[in-house]
Amino acid sequence: MQVEGCVAFVTGADRGLGAGLVEALLKRGARKVYAGVKELGGVADGDPRVVPVEIDITNIGQVARAASNARDTTLLVNNAGLNRTQPVLEANDAEAARAEMEVNYFGTLNMMRAFSPALKSDGGAIINILSILARVALPSMASLSASKAAALRMTEGARAELAPHRVRVVSVLPGPIDTEMSRNVPPPKIPVGEAVDAVLAALEGDADEVYMGTMAQEIARGLAADRQALHARLLTL
């Protein structure tokens, strides 16, 4: 799918990767970009093609309203996410895993269900920004890993359902990106501009699953070569 002329809806558009994607989509010729934000003051852009949309993706009512008001969407970018940086058993935040699952899995599912009718009519595309931790658990972020793994399986199921309608569904699995969400993650991190370019390259390419950055690509190779050895190495991190 080409960016030029598309109508995109980007969640988590008030900062980080989401804000970068809005800017890049406009520069590459998107006809309109719906910028999904928690609060309407979160998007400061004078471009008339930007339509700020207040949306909490865990709120089904807000998601339904957004989809109803953005029926011309041809590209859905599910970028909103949550990382509470918690292990599974010895968590100091008992609600972290539930909150991560609500945003990373159920929120993404809400968006895909609400927007798929419009995308089916135009043969559009969905990009789900997941994480390489959808493929393997990092002990210090194990509850995040579980939520992203669930989202990856859900994405694969949606891809099969939407294929007959000519809707592409792309999973992007990055390592840590240099945003506020990864502020406590040690470097190296993927610069936001590089991450934006990789996401849009995935859209214009033909792969269904894209590994972004050196860390993600090394983990993917490690899983293919010796999954048990890779897990043993990650246990020490």
CYANA upper distance limits for C-alpha pairs under 8 A (distance plus 0.5 A):
  1 MET  CA    124 GLY  CA      8.25
  1 MET  CA    125 ALA  CA      7.82
  1 MET  CA    203 LEU  CA      6.47
  1 MET  CA    204 GLU  CA      5.65
  1 MET  CA    205 GLY  CA      8.29
  2 GLN  CA      6 CYS  CA      7.78
  2 GLN  CA    203 LEU  CA      7.87
  2 GLN  CA    204 GLU  CA      6.25
  3 VAL  CA     25 LEU  CA      7.15
  3 VAL  CA     28 ARG  CA      6.83
  3 VAL  CA     29 GLY  CA      6.96
  3 VAL  CA     30 ALA  CA      6.26
  3 VAL  CA    200 LEU  CA      8.24
  3 VAL  CA    204 GLU  CA      8.15
  4 GLU  CA     28 ARG  CA      6.43
  4 GLU  CA     29 GLY  CA      4.76
  4 GLU  CA     30 ALA  CA      5.41
  4 GLU  CA     31 ARG  CA      7.62
  5 GLY  CA     29 GLY  CA      6.45
  5 GLY  CA     30 ALA  CA      5.30
  5 GLY  CA     31 ARG  CA      5.26
  5 GLY  CA     32 LYS  CA      8.49
  6 CYS  CA     29 GLY  CA      8.30
  6 CYS  CA     30 ALA  CA      5.44
  6 CYS  CA     31 ARG  CA      6.06
  6 CYS  CA     32 LYS  CA      7.51
  6 CYS  CA     73 THR  CA      8.26
  6 CYS  CA     74 THR  CA      6.54
  6 CYS  CA     75 LEU  CA      7.30
  7 VAL  CA     30 ALA  CA      6.63
  7 VAL  CA     31 ARG  CA      6.10
  7 VAL  CA     32 LYS  CA      5.31
  7 VAL  CA     33 VAL  CA      6.30
  7 VAL  CA     34 TYR  CA      8.28
  7 VAL  CA     72 ASP  CA      7.14
  7 VAL  CA     73 THR  CA      5.42
  7 VAL  CA     74 THR  CA      5.73
  7 VAL  CA     75 LEU  CA      6.62
  8 ALA  CA     30 ALA  CA      7.82
  8 ALA  CA     32 LYS  CA      6.88
  8 ALA  CA     33 VAL  CA      5.25
  8 ALA  CA     34 TYR  CA      6.56
  8 ALA  CA     73 THR  CA      6.09
  8 ALA  CA     74 THR  CA      6.57
  8 ALA  CA     75 LEU  CA      5.04
  8 ALA  CA     76 LEU  CA      6.32
  8 ALA  CA     77 VAL  CA      7.81
  9 PHE  CA     33 VAL  CA      6.27
  9 PHE  CA     34 TYR  CA      5.04
  9 PHE  CA     35 ALA  CA      6.64
  9 PHE  CA     36 GLY  CA      7.48
  9 PHE  CA     73 THR  CA      6.93
  9 PHE  CA     75 LEU  CA      6.77
  9 PHE  CA     76 LEU  CA      5.46
  9 PHE  CA     77 VAL  CA      6.57
 10 VAL  CA     18 GLY  CA      7.06
 10 VAL  CA     21 LEU  CA      8.19
 10 VAL  CA     22 VAL  CA      7.59
 10 VAL  CA     33 VAL  CA      7.84
 10 VAL  CA     34 TYR  CA      6.78
 10 VAL  CA     35 ALA  CA      5.84
 10 VAL  CA     36 GLY  CA      6.20
 10 VAL  CA     76 LEU  CA      6.77
 10 VAL  CA     77 VAL  CA      5.28
 10 VAL  CA     78 ASN  CA      6.81
 10 VAL  CA     79 ASN  CA      7.14
 11 THR  CA     18 GLY  CA      7.16
 11 THR  CA     35 ALA  CA      6.94
 11 THR  CA     36 GLY  CA      4.94
 11 THR  CA     37 VAL  CA      7.06
 11 THR  CA     77 VAL  CA      6.99
 11 THR  CA     78 ASN  CA      6.06
 11 THR  CA     79 ASN  CA      5.74
 11 THR  CA     80 ALA  CA      5.71
 12 GLY  CA     18 GLY  CA      5.78
 12 GLY  CA     19 ALA  CA      8.11
 12 GLY  CA     35 ALA  CA      8.28
 12 GLY  CA     36 GLY  CA      6.40
 12 GLY  CA     37 VAL  CA      6.15
 12 GLY  CA     38 LYS  CA      8.15
 12 GLY  CA     78 ASN  CA      8.42
 12 GLY  CA     79 ASN  CA      6.14
 12 GLY  CA     80 ALA  CA      4.73
 12 GLY  CA     81 GLY  CA      7.97
 13 ALA  CA     17 LEU  CA      8.00
 13 ALA  CA     18 GLY  CA      4.50
 13 ALA  CA     19 ALA  CA      5.10
 13 ALA  CA     20 GLY  CA      8.44
 13 ALA  CA     21 LEU  CA      8.24
 13 ALA  CA     22 VAL  CA      7.38
 13 ALA  CA     35 ALA  CA      5.87
 13 ALA  CA     36 GLY  CA      5.99
 13 ALA  CA     37 VAL  CA      6.10
 13 ALA  CA     43 VAL  CA      7.94
 13 ALA  CA     79 ASN  CA      8.34
 13 ALA  CA     80 ALA  CA      8.31
 14 ASP  CA     18 GLY  CA      7.05
 14 ASP  CA     19 ALA  CA      5.97
 14 ASP  CA     35 ALA  CA      8.12
 14 ASP  CA     36 GLY  CA      8.01
 14 ASP  CA     37 VAL  CA      5.99
 14 ASP  CA     38 LYS  CA      8.21
 14 ASP  CA     42 GLY  CA      5.45
 14 ASP  CA     43 VAL  CA      6.05
 15 ARG  CA     19 ALA  CA      5.27
 15 ARG  CA     20 GLY  CA      8.03
 15 ARG  CA     42 GLY  CA      8.42
 16 GLY  CA     20 GLY  CA      6.83
 16 GLY  CA    179 THR  CA      5.79
 16 GLY  CA    180 GLU  CA      7.47
 16 GLY  CA    192 VAL  CA      7.41
 17 LEU  CA     21 LEU  CA      6.56
 17 LEU  CA     79 ASN  CA      8.16
 17 LEU  CA    179 THR  CA      7.75
 17 LEU  CA    192 VAL  CA      6.38
 17 LEU  CA    195 ALA  CA      7.78
 17 LEU  CA    196 VAL  CA      7.14
 18 GLY  CA     22 VAL  CA      6.85
 18 GLY  CA     79 ASN  CA      6.76
 18 GLY  CA     80 ALA  CA      8.19
 19 ALA  CA     23 GLU  CA      6.93
 20 GLY  CA     24 ALA  CA      6.66
 20 GLY  CA    192 VAL  CA      7.46
 20 GLY  CA    193 GLY  CA      7.43
 20 GLY  CA    196 VAL  CA      6.84
 21 LEU  CA     25 LEU  CA      6.43
 21 LEU  CA    196 VAL  CA      6.21
 22 VAL  CA     26 LEU  CA      6.87
 22 VAL  CA     33 VAL  CA      7.21
 22 VAL  CA     35 ALA  CA      7.50
 23 GLU  CA     27 LYS  CA      6.82
 24 ALA  CA     28 ARG  CA      6.63
 24 ALA  CA    196 VAL  CA      7.79
 25 LEU  CA     29 GLY  CA      6.93
 25 LEU  CA     30 ALA  CA      5.92
 25 LEU  CA     33 VAL  CA      8.05
 26 LEU  CA     30 ALA  CA      5.59
 26 LEU  CA     31 ARG  CA      8.06
 26 LEU  CA     32 LYS  CA      8.14
 26 LEU  CA     33 VAL  CA      7.89
 26 LEU  CA     49 ARG  CA      8.24
 31 ARG  CA     49 ARG  CA      7.14
 32 LYS  CA     49 ARG  CA      5.16
 32 LYS  CA     50 VAL  CA      6.61
 32 LYS  CA     51 VAL  CA      7.99
 33 VAL  CA     49 ARG  CA      6.63
 33 VAL  CA     50 VAL  CA      5.50
 33 VAL  CA     51 VAL  CA      6.65
 34 TYR  CA     50 VAL  CA      6.44
 34 TYR  CA     51 VAL  CA      5.17
 34 TYR  CA     52 PRO  CA      6.31
 34 TYR  CA     53 VAL  CA      6.94
 34 TYR  CA     70 ALA  CA      8.16
 35 ALA  CA     43 VAL  CA      7.93
 35 ALA  CA     50 VAL  CA      7.16
 35 ALA  CA     51 VAL  CA      6.43
 35 ALA  CA     52 PRO  CA      5.20
 35 ALA  CA     53 VAL  CA      6.24
 36 GLY  CA     52 PRO  CA      6.63
 36 GLY  CA     53 VAL  CA      5.26
 36 GLY  CA     54 GLU  CA      6.39
 36 GLY  CA     55 ILE  CA      6.34
 37 VAL  CA     42 GLY  CA      6.82
 37 VAL  CA     43 VAL  CA      7.98
 37 VAL  CA     52 PRO  CA      7.50
 37 VAL  CA     53 VAL  CA      6.55
 37 VAL  CA     54 GLU  CA      5.58
 37 VAL  CA     55 ILE  CA      6.24
 37 VAL  CA     56 ASP  CA      8.09
 38 LYS  CA     42 GLY  CA      7.88
 38 LYS  CA     54 GLU  CA      5.94
 38 LYS  CA     55 ILE  CA      6.00
 38 LYS  CA     56 ASP  CA      6.45
 39 GLU  CA     54 GLU  CA      6.04
 39 GLU  CA     55 ILE  CA      8.20
 40 LEU  CA     52 PRO  CA      6.75
 40 LEU  CA     53 VAL  CA      7.15
 40 LEU  CA     54 GLU  CA      6.03
 43 VAL  CA     52 PRO  CA      7.11
 45 ASP  CA     50 VAL  CA      7.69
 46 GLY  CA     50 VAL  CA      8.36
 53 VAL  CA     66 ALA  CA      7.56
 54 GLU  CA     62 GLN  CA      8.45
 55 ILE  CA     59 ASN  CA      8.21
 55 ILE  CA     62 GLN  CA      6.21
 55 ILE  CA     63 VAL  CA      7.05
 55 ILE  CA     66 ALA  CA      7.79
 56 ASP  CA     62 GLN  CA      7.10
 56 ASP  CA     63 VAL  CA      7.73
 57 ILE  CA     62 GLN  CA      7.83
 57 ILE  CA     63 VAL  CA      6.48
 57 ILE  CA     80 ALA  CA      8.47
 57 ILE  CA    103 VAL  CA      7.36
 57 ILE  CA    107 GLY  CA      5.23
 57 ILE  CA    108 THR  CA      7.55
 57 ILE  CA    110 ASN  CA      7.35
 57 ILE  CA    111 MET  CA      7.32
 58 THR  CA     63 VAL  CA      8.37
 58 THR  CA    102 GLU  CA      6.79
 58 THR  CA    103 VAL  CA      6.51
 58 THR  CA    106 PHE  CA      7.33
 58 THR  CA    107 GLY  CA      5.15
 58 THR  CA    110 ASN  CA      7.78
 59 ASN  CA     63 VAL  CA      6.77
 59 ASN  CA    107 GLY  CA      8.34
 60 ILE  CA     64 ALA  CA      6.56
 60 ILE  CA    110 ASN  CA      7.13
 61 GLY  CA     65 ARG  CA      6.77
 62 GLN  CA     66 ALA  CA      6.62
 63 VAL  CA     67 ALA  CA      6.71
 63 VAL  CA    110 ASN  CA      7.46
 63 VAL  CA    111 MET  CA      6.93
 63 VAL  CA    114 ALA  CA      7.40
 64 ALA  CA     68 SER  CA      6.63
 64 ALA  CA    114 ALA  CA      6.52
 65 ARG  CA     69 ASN  CA      6.67
 66 ALA  CA     70 ALA  CA      6.56
 67 ALA  CA     71 ARG  CA      6.53
 67 ALA  CA    114 ALA  CA      6.40
 67 ALA  CA    115 PHE  CA      6.15
 71 ARG  CA    115 PHE  CA      8.24
 71 ARG  CA    118 ALA  CA      6.16
 72 ASP  CA    118 ALA  CA      7.40
 73 THR  CA    115 PHE  CA      8.36
 73 THR  CA    118 ALA  CA      7.27
 73 THR  CA    119 LEU  CA      7.37
 74 THR  CA    118 ALA  CA      7.93
 74 THR  CA    119 LEU  CA      6.12
 74 THR  CA    122 ASP  CA      7.09
 74 THR  CA    123 GLY  CA      8.00
 74 THR  CA    124 GLY  CA      5.09
 74 THR  CA    125 ALA  CA      6.90
 75 LEU  CA    119 LEU  CA      8.00
 75 LEU  CA    124 GLY  CA      6.23
 75 LEU  CA    125 ALA  CA      5.41
 75 LEU  CA    126 ILE  CA      6.27
 75 LEU  CA    127 ILE  CA      8.26
 76 LEU  CA    115 PHE  CA      8.14
 76 LEU  CA    125 ALA  CA      6.90
 76 LEU  CA    126 ILE  CA      5.22
 76 LEU  CA    127 ILE  CA      6.77
 77 VAL  CA    126 ILE  CA      6.38
 77 VAL  CA    127 ILE  CA      5.29
 77 VAL  CA    128 ASN  CA      6.56
 77 VAL  CA    129 ILE  CA      7.98
 78 ASN  CA    108 THR  CA      6.83
 78 ASN  CA    111 MET  CA      8.09
 78 ASN  CA    126 ILE  CA      8.02
 78 ASN  CA    127 ILE  CA      6.64
 78 ASN  CA    128 ASN  CA      5.34
 78 ASN  CA    129 ILE  CA      6.54
 79 ASN  CA    128 ASN  CA      7.01
 79 ASN  CA    129 ILE  CA      5.69
 79 ASN  CA    130 LEU  CA      8.43
 80 ALA  CA    103 VAL  CA      8.04
 80 ALA  CA    104 ASN  CA      8.03
 81 GLY  CA    100 GLU  CA      8.24
 81 GLY  CA    103 VAL  CA      6.50
 81 GLY  CA    104 ASN  CA      5.86
 82 LEU  CA     99 ALA  CA      8.25
 82 LEU  CA    100 GLU  CA      6.03
 82 LEU  CA    103 VAL  CA      6.86
 82 LEU  CA    104 ASN  CA      6.99
 82 LEU  CA    144 LEU  CA      8.31
 82 LEU  CA    181 MET  CA      8.10
 83 ASN  CA    100 GLU  CA      6.98
 83 ASN  CA    141 MET  CA      8.30
 83 ASN  CA    144 LEU  CA      6.40
 83 ASN  CA    181 MET  CA      7.26
 84 ARG  CA     96 ALA  CA      6.40
 84 ARG  CA     97 ALA  CA      8.42
 84 ARG  CA    100 GLU  CA      7.72
 84 ARG  CA    141 MET  CA      8.16
 84 ARG  CA    144 LEU  CA      7.73
 85 THR  CA    140 SER  CA      6.78
 85 THR  CA    141 MET  CA      5.22
 85 THR  CA    142 ALA  CA      8.32
 85 THR  CA    143 SER  CA      8.21
 85 THR  CA    144 LEU  CA      7.52
 86 GLN  CA     91 ALA  CA      6.05
 86 GLN  CA     92 ASN  CA      7.98
 86 GLN  CA     93 ASP  CA      7.95
 86 GLN  CA     96 ALA  CA      7.54
 86 GLN  CA     97 ALA  CA      8.28
 86 GLN  CA    140 SER  CA      6.16
 86 GLN  CA    141 MET  CA      5.41
 86 GLN  CA    142 ALA  CA      6.87
 86 GLN  CA    143 SER  CA      6.56
 86 GLN  CA    144 LEU  CA      7.89
 87 PRO  CA     91 ALA  CA      5.96
 87 PRO  CA    139 PRO  CA      6.19
 87 PRO  CA    140 SER  CA      5.34
 87 PRO  CA    141 MET  CA      5.83
 87 PRO  CA    142 ALA  CA      5.34
 87 PRO  CA    143 SER  CA      6.45
 88 VAL  CA     97 ALA  CA      8.32
 88 VAL  CA    139 PRO  CA      8.24
 88 VAL  CA    141 MET  CA      8.44
 88 VAL  CA    142 ALA  CA      6.09
 88 VAL  CA    143 SER  CA      5.99
 95 GLU  CA     99 ALA  CA      6.67
 96 ALA  CA    100 GLU  CA      6.61
 96 ALA  CA    143 SER  CA      8.06
 97 ALA  CA    101 MET  CA      6.63
 97 ALA  CA    143 SER  CA      5.70
 97 ALA  CA    144 LEU  CA      7.52
 97 ALA  CA    147 SER  CA      8.26
 98 ARG  CA    102 GLU  CA      6.60
 99 ALA  CA    103 VAL  CA      6.89
100 GLU  CA    104 ASN  CA      6.16
100 GLU  CA    105 TYR  CA      8.16
100 GLU  CA    143 SER  CA      7.89
100 GLU  CA    144 LEU  CA      6.74
100 GLU  CA    147 SER  CA      6.77
101 MET  CA    105 TYR  CA      5.62
101 MET  CA    106 PHE  CA      6.90
101 MET  CA    144 LEU  CA      8.34
101 MET  CA    147 SER  CA      5.48
102 GLU  CA    106 PHE  CA      5.39
102 GLU  CA    107 GLY  CA      6.33
103 VAL  CA    107 GLY  CA      5.05
103 VAL  CA    108 THR  CA      7.30
104 ASN  CA    108 THR  CA      6.51
104 ASN  CA    147 SER  CA      6.46
104 ASN  CA    148 LYS  CA      6.84
104 ASN  CA    151 ALA  CA      7.17
105 TYR  CA    109 LEU  CA      6.62
105 TYR  CA    147 SER  CA      6.45
105 TYR  CA    148 LYS  CA      7.42
105 TYR  CA    150 ALA  CA      6.85
105 TYR  CA    151 ALA  CA      5.40
105 TYR  CA    154 MET  CA      8.49
106 PHE  CA    110 ASN  CA      6.51
107 GLY  CA    111 MET  CA      6.92
108 THR  CA    112 MET  CA      6.81
108 THR  CA    128 ASN  CA      8.41
108 THR  CA    151 ALA  CA      8.06
109 LEU  CA    113 ARG  CA      6.60
109 LEU  CA    154 MET  CA      8.19
110 ASN  CA    114 ALA  CA      6.65
111 MET  CA    115 PHE  CA      6.53
112 MET  CA    116 SER  CA      6.17
112 MET  CA    126 ILE  CA      8.46
113 ARG  CA    117 PRO  CA      8.34
115 PHE  CA    119 LEU  CA      6.90
116 SER  CA    120 LYS  CA      6.41
117 PRO  CA    121 SER  CA      7.07
118 ALA  CA    122 ASP  CA      7.25
119 LEU  CA    123 GLY  CA      6.18
119 LEU  CA    124 GLY  CA      5.26
119 LEU  CA    125 ALA  CA      7.39
119 LEU  CA    167 VAL  CA      7.19
120 LYS  CA    124 GLY  CA      7.17
120 LYS  CA    162 LEU  CA      7.92
120 LYS  CA    165 HIS  CA      5.96
120 LYS  CA    166 ARG  CA      7.65
120 LYS  CA    167 VAL  CA      6.77
121 SER  CA    165 HIS  CA      8.36
123 GLY  CA    165 HIS  CA      6.80
123 GLY  CA    166 ARG  CA      5.37
123 GLY  CA    167 VAL  CA      5.33
123 GLY  CA    168 ARG  CA      8.32
124 GLY  CA    166 ARG  CA      7.74
124 GLY  CA    167 VAL  CA      5.51
124 GLY  CA    168 ARG  CA      7.15
125 ALA  CA    167 VAL  CA      5.68
125 ALA  CA    168 ARG  CA      5.06
125 ALA  CA    169 VAL  CA      6.36
125 ALA  CA    170 VAL  CA      8.32
125 ALA  CA    203 LEU  CA      8.46
126 ILE  CA    167 VAL  CA      7.97
126 ILE  CA    168 ARG  CA      6.65
126 ILE  CA    169 VAL  CA      5.25
126 ILE  CA    170 VAL  CA      6.68
127 ILE  CA    169 VAL  CA      6.44
127 ILE  CA    170 VAL  CA      5.29
127 ILE  CA    171 SER  CA      6.58
127 ILE  CA    172 VAL  CA      7.61
127 ILE  CA    203 LEU  CA      7.91
128 ASN  CA    155 THR  CA      8.06
128 ASN  CA    169 VAL  CA      8.13
128 ASN  CA    170 VAL  CA      6.72
128 ASN  CA    171 SER  CA      5.60
128 ASN  CA    172 VAL  CA      6.65
129 ILE  CA    171 SER  CA      6.84
129 ILE  CA    172 VAL  CA      5.50
129 ILE  CA    173 LEU  CA      7.01
129 ILE  CA    174 PRO  CA      8.32
130 LEU  CA    134 ALA  CA      7.44
130 LEU  CA    148 LYS  CA      6.50
130 LEU  CA    151 ALA  CA      7.89
130 LEU  CA    152 LEU  CA      7.70
130 LEU  CA    171 SER  CA      7.18
130 LEU  CA    172 VAL  CA      6.28
130 LEU  CA    173 LEU  CA      5.60
130 LEU  CA    174 PRO  CA      7.54
131 SER  CA    135 ARG  CA      8.50
131 SER  CA    145 SER  CA      8.49
131 SER  CA    148 LYS  CA      7.01
131 SER  CA    172 VAL  CA      7.61
131 SER  CA    173 LEU  CA      4.70
131 SER  CA    174 PRO  CA      5.47
131 SER  CA    175 GLY  CA      6.85
132 ILE  CA    136 VAL  CA      7.50
132 ILE  CA    173 LEU  CA      5.19
132 ILE  CA    174 PRO  CA      5.93
132 ILE  CA    175 GLY  CA      6.26
132 ILE  CA    211 TYR  CA      7.75
132 ILE  CA    216 ALA  CA      5.94
132 ILE  CA    219 ILE  CA      8.14
133 LEU  CA    137 ALA  CA      6.09
133 LEU  CA    138 LEU  CA      7.29
133 LEU  CA    144 LEU  CA      8.17
133 LEU  CA    145 SER  CA      5.36
133 LEU  CA    148 LYS  CA      7.21
133 LEU  CA    149 ALA  CA      7.71
133 LEU  CA    173 LEU  CA      8.42
134 ALA  CA    145 SER  CA      5.91
134 ALA  CA    146 ALA  CA      7.43
134 ALA  CA    147 SER  CA      8.09
134 ALA  CA    148 LYS  CA      5.07
134 ALA  CA    149 ALA  CA      4.39
134 ALA  CA    150 ALA  CA      8.04
134 ALA  CA    151 ALA  CA      8.23
134 ALA  CA    152 LEU  CA      6.89
134 ALA  CA    173 LEU  CA      8.06
135 ARG  CA    145 SER  CA      8.35
135 ARG  CA    149 ALA  CA      6.86
135 ARG  CA    220 ALA  CA      8.47
136 VAL  CA    145 SER  CA      7.48
136 VAL  CA    231 HIS  CA      8.03
137 ALA  CA    141 MET  CA      7.75
137 ALA  CA    142 ALA  CA      5.93
137 ALA  CA    145 SER  CA      5.79
137 ALA  CA    146 ALA  CA      7.93
137 ALA  CA    231 HIS  CA      8.48
137 ALA  CA    234 LEU  CA      8.44
138 LEU  CA    142 ALA  CA      6.01
138 LEU  CA    145 SER  CA      7.45
138 LEU  CA    234 LEU  CA      6.81
138 LEU  CA    235 LEU  CA      7.81
138 LEU  CA    237 LEU  CA      8.10
139 PRO  CA    234 LEU  CA      8.13
139 PRO  CA    235 LEU  CA      7.06
139 PRO  CA    237 LEU  CA      8.15
141 MET  CA    145 SER  CA      6.74
142 ALA  CA    146 ALA  CA      6.75
143 SER  CA    147 SER  CA      6.92
144 LEU  CA    148 LYS  CA      6.71
145 SER  CA    149 ALA  CA      6.51
146 ALA  CA    150 ALA  CA      6.73
147 SER  CA    151 ALA  CA      6.77
148 LYS  CA    152 LEU  CA      6.62
149 ALA  CA    153 ARG  CA      6.90
150 ALA  CA    154 MET  CA      6.70
151 ALA  CA    155 THR  CA      6.49
152 LEU  CA    156 GLU  CA      6.79
152 LEU  CA    171 SER  CA      7.71
153 ARG  CA    157 GLY  CA      6.89
154 MET  CA    158 ALA  CA      6.70
155 THR  CA    159 ARG  CA      6.58
155 THR  CA    169 VAL  CA      7.73
155 THR  CA    170 VAL  CA      8.48
155 THR  CA    171 SER  CA      7.59
156 GLU  CA    160 ALA  CA      7.03
157 GLY  CA    161 GLU  CA      6.95
158 ALA  CA    162 LEU  CA      6.52
158 ALA  CA    169 VAL  CA      7.92
159 ARG  CA    163 ALA  CA      6.41
159 ARG  CA    167 VAL  CA      8.35
159 ARG  CA    168 ARG  CA      7.42
159 ARG  CA    169 VAL  CA      5.72
159 ARG  CA    170 VAL  CA      8.49
160 ALA  CA    164 PRO  CA      8.36
162 LEU  CA    166 ARG  CA      7.15
162 LEU  CA    167 VAL  CA      5.92
162 LEU  CA    168 ARG  CA      7.83
162 LEU  CA    169 VAL  CA      8.29
163 ALA  CA    167 VAL  CA      6.17
163 ALA  CA    168 ARG  CA      7.25
168 ARG  CA    208 ASP  CA      8.38
169 VAL  CA    208 ASP  CA      7.16
170 VAL  CA    202 ALA  CA      7.99
170 VAL  CA    203 LEU  CA      7.91
170 VAL  CA    207 ALA  CA      7.88
170 VAL  CA    208 ASP  CA      5.22
170 VAL  CA    209 GLU  CA      6.36
170 VAL  CA    210 VAL  CA      8.10
171 SER  CA    208 ASP  CA      6.71
171 SER  CA    209 GLU  CA      5.26
171 SER  CA    210 VAL  CA      6.71
172 VAL  CA    199 VAL  CA      7.54
172 VAL  CA    202 ALA  CA      8.21
172 VAL  CA    209 GLU  CA      6.51
172 VAL  CA    210 VAL  CA      5.34
172 VAL  CA    211 TYR  CA      6.69
172 VAL  CA    212 MET  CA      7.40
173 LEU  CA    209 GLU  CA      7.93
173 LEU  CA    210 VAL  CA      6.49
173 LEU  CA    211 TYR  CA      5.43
173 LEU  CA    212 MET  CA      6.39
173 LEU  CA    216 ALA  CA      7.45
174 PRO  CA    211 TYR  CA      6.28
174 PRO  CA    212 MET  CA      4.77
174 PRO  CA    213 GLY  CA      6.62
174 PRO  CA    215 MET  CA      8.49
174 PRO  CA    216 ALA  CA      6.27
175 GLY  CA    189 LYS  CA      7.80
175 GLY  CA    190 ILE  CA      7.76
175 GLY  CA    212 MET  CA      6.95
175 GLY  CA    213 GLY  CA      6.48
175 GLY  CA    214 THR  CA      8.05
175 GLY  CA    215 MET  CA      6.06
175 GLY  CA    216 ALA  CA      5.55
176 PRO  CA    182 SER  CA      6.79
176 PRO  CA    185 VAL  CA      7.81
176 PRO  CA    188 PRO  CA      8.34
176 PRO  CA    189 LYS  CA      5.70
176 PRO  CA    190 ILE  CA      6.75
177 ILE  CA    182 SER  CA      7.02
177 ILE  CA    189 LYS  CA      5.59
177 ILE  CA    190 ILE  CA      4.97
177 ILE  CA    191 PRO  CA      6.67
177 ILE  CA    192 VAL  CA      6.92
177 ILE  CA    195 ALA  CA      7.68
178 ASP  CA    182 SER  CA      6.73
178 ASP  CA    183 ARG  CA      7.68
178 ASP  CA    189 LYS  CA      5.76
178 ASP  CA    190 ILE  CA      6.15
178 ASP  CA    191 PRO  CA      5.88
178 ASP  CA    192 VAL  CA      6.58
179 THR  CA    183 ARG  CA      6.87
179 THR  CA    192 VAL  CA      7.68
190 ILE  CA    194 GLU  CA      7.09
190 ILE  CA    195 ALA  CA      6.84
190 ILE  CA    213 GLY  CA      6.98
191 PRO  CA    195 ALA  CA      6.79
192 VAL  CA    196 VAL  CA      6.63
193 GLY  CA    197 ASP  CA      6.81
194 GLU  CA    198 ALA  CA      6.76
195 ALA  CA    199 VAL  CA      6.76
195 ALA  CA    212 MET  CA      7.82
196 VAL  CA    200 LEU  CA      6.89
197 ASP  CA    201 ALA  CA      6.52
198 ALA  CA    202 ALA  CA      6.63
198 ALA  CA    212 MET  CA      7.29
199 VAL  CA    203 LEU  CA      6.96
200 LEU  CA    204 GLU  CA      6.85
201 ALA  CA    205 GLY  CA      6.41
202 ALA  CA    206 ASP  CA      7.69
202 ALA  CA    207 ALA  CA      7.38
202 ALA  CA    210 VAL  CA      7.23
211 TYR  CA    216 ALA  CA      5.99
211 TYR  CA    217 GLN  CA      6.08
211 TYR  CA    220 ALA  CA      8.13
212 MET  CA    216 ALA  CA      6.37
212 MET  CA    217 GLN  CA      7.28
213 GLY  CA    217 GLN  CA      6.79
214 THR  CA    218 GLU  CA      6.53
215 MET  CA    219 ILE  CA      6.69
216 ALA  CA    220 ALA  CA      6.66
217 GLN  CA    221 ARG  CA      6.75
218 GLU  CA    222 GLY  CA      6.58
219 ILE  CA    223 LEU  CA      6.58
219 ILE  CA    230 LEU  CA      8.08
220 ALA  CA    224 ALA  CA      6.86
221 ARG  CA    225 ALA  CA      6.65
222 GLY  CA    226 ASP  CA      6.25
222 GLY  CA    227 ARG  CA      6.78
222 GLY  CA    229 ALA  CA      8.50
222 GLY  CA    230 LEU  CA      6.40
223 LEU  CA    227 ARG  CA      4.84
223 LEU  CA    230 LEU  CA      7.11
226 ASP  CA    230 LEU  CA      6.90
227 ARG  CA    231 HIS  CA      6.76
228 GLN  CA    232 ALA  CA      6.75
229 ALA  CA    233 ARG  CA      6.81
230 LEU  CA    234 LEU  CA      6.79
231 HIS  CA    235 LEU  CA      6.81
232 ALA  CA    236 THR  CA      7.77
233 ARG  CA    237 LEU  CA      7.90
